[in-house]
Amino acid sequence: MKRLLFIFLLMMSGSGYAVDTRQLSDPEQQETYETLTKELRCLVCQNQTIADSNAELAGDLRRQVYEMLQQGKSREEIVQFMTDRYGDFVLYKPAFKGKTSVLWIAPVVFLLMGLITVFFVIRRKKVAANLHSQTGALGMDVEKQKKIRNLLEKGDPS
Amino acid sequence: MLKFIIPLILFIILAVFLALGLNLKPSEIPSPFINKPAPVFSAPKLNAPEEKLSPADLKGKVWLFNVWASWCVSCRAEHPVLNELAKQNAAVIVGLNYKDEPNDAKNWLETLGNPYNVSIMDQDGRIGIDYGVYGVPETFVIDKKGLIRYKHTGPVTAEDVQQTFLPLIAKLQAEP
């Protein structure tokens, strides 16, 4: 138990440290810096943000963001600067436009498709169940079964 | 009948998407620079740091802009191909020595040969950022008007030269 706890704590500790410790004097800019570096993709190690990555390029891009903020550039200007150079791929949250619309719409479409399928499956089951309760155990018309029973009991009158 | 056709169609669609996904190369990011002017820089030459080069100096010429570094392993694989290409004198080859030590870079060119008409230095990687460089080596083809017409990510192979670079260069040389 103690060992498990230890391992767990070890696993938790890693995420606490940021790769770099740049500080901007303006707390608002510091916040922009922190959110921006978490939204820009490190293009070398594609599934990390530049805030998470230790790659050289990530370091250079962090420096770029930092310097642009110091020059008083806005968040939008920095995002524009990055997409001008690296394309939409650099953004973890790409802007909604023609090229990226599939990215945004596809999950909704798939969810809808799933819901519609579930709806139809449930409806079909319900119809089947209703049919079942109207018919007898053999899955035949109640009328017909009565007839059969009669025939079996009394014999063919003809 | 429909019961079988719908899952079959869904399966085929899924299979097509997965097949496309398998063949995509996520490491090759489409460059937003195609048909845009080559970003401006003014950088010191590797062999003569007091002299500077900027894209304006190359107006009217078709040139290749090859990003390289002595620490880059794939560049070593690419280097003989560039040496061969340089012999053909098809276009000016400009090297961007990216985040490198000038002495290491000079040694590298001395031992492996120098395919570059000129190499410029980008020690802090700023020119690299302006060109959207994310993996070395990268090669840009720039036309006479100074527009980037093609970008190749990763080492250029002999086939790439024959199939892509030489035909493209010939086409661009024929443009006014």
Interface residues (C-beta under 8 A of the other chain):
Chain A: L43 V44 Q46 E56 L57 D60 L61 Q64 T83 D84 R85 Y86 G87 F89
Chain B: P26 S27 I29 P30 S31 P32 F33 K99 D124 G125 R126 G128 I129 D130 Y131 G132 Y134 G135
